[in-house]
């Protein structure tokens, strides 16, 4: 059950498989650590923080895959069908 304020983050494998100039991958662990660092922020600021962390990690390395992040914050309102 979602509670107001809960956040769902979906991401493509290109996020955790993004690599730096040495060929090291970003990994699930780095993504989770980044989420933890930015977790108290508003949704857009959280997204911006995650993308900045990924960019800092990858530096000038050219990526071979997409970097897709999608976030949804539940505000507690449930739509009604009429």
Secondary structure, 3 states (H helix, E strand, C coil): CCCCCCEEEEECHHHHCCECCCCCECHHHHHHHHHHHHCCCCHHHHHHHHHHHHHHHHCCCCCCCCCCEEEEECCCCCCCCC
